[in-house]
Amino acid sequence: MRDGLHGPIVITVGESVQLLAAVSGGDAVHLVRRQKPTVPGRGAVPDHYLTGGDSERDAVGRRYDVEPLREPIWEHTTMCGRAWALMVGGDGGTLSRYREPAFAPTCRRCLTLMDRLFPAPAVDRRVPVVAQKVADVVREHGYAEVREVPGDQLAALRKEIRSLIRQQTGQPAQTLVHRVAGSVTASGQGAARGL
């Protein structure tokens, strides 16, 4: 990039680089993957935002290095599958008068998909013990609640609880996460009836 000019607004997620982008409807900031080298992609900013001669477009050219923004290296849809309009502005300011600068994704679906790009956390050795206790309580009472579960252990604990209840009762179980300090609730169909 040329000195003092900004390039594409990206974040690094695990091993991949993701572009922060806006869609034509809504305020959420989405993620766009780099296109595979064998397939032509699209530029981060359409040309009509970069050329034209009005003061707003000239200002974009003074704040951003235009060539990297034109490189056709980005997929045509966001991670969540929507067509996107343009890269969001960042430290170099806005690219469109309708969007504020952004520095992180806010689309819930993109964030969920982004989680898969990180390595899975190591499962705490206490998870099977807690899951067995929960399964025992659900078999006896039909319902159990676990509080203060660390966020990185929620998925593993929930999966283990559901698996144990199904193995021990032959019935499906449901686990719910409450926003209160990582609380997990488990219930099994027919478990209170001794199935």
Number of C-alpha atoms within 10 A of each C-alpha: 11 10 6 11 15 22 20 25 21 20 15 9 13 12 8 11 14 22 25 26 27 26 18 10 8 8 13 16 22 28 30 26 18 17 15 11 10 6 10 14 17 17 20 28 21 14 12 8 15 20 14 11 9 9 9 16 16 14 16 22 17 13 17 24 19 22 12 16 22 16 15 18 19 21 21 21 19 24 20 17 13 14 16 19 16 20 28 27 24 20 14 19 17 19 24 16 7 7 13 13 17 20 14 19 20 15 18 13 14 19 16 12 13 17 12 11 12 12 8 11 10 9 14 12 8 9 18 16 12 15 22 15 15 25 30 19 18 26 23 15 16 19 21 19 16 16 13 11 15 13 10 14 16 18 14 17 25 20 14 20 26 21 17 19 26 17 12 13 18 15 15 16 24 15 19 12 18 12 8 9 12 16 17 20 17 22 25 24 19 17 25 15 10 11 13
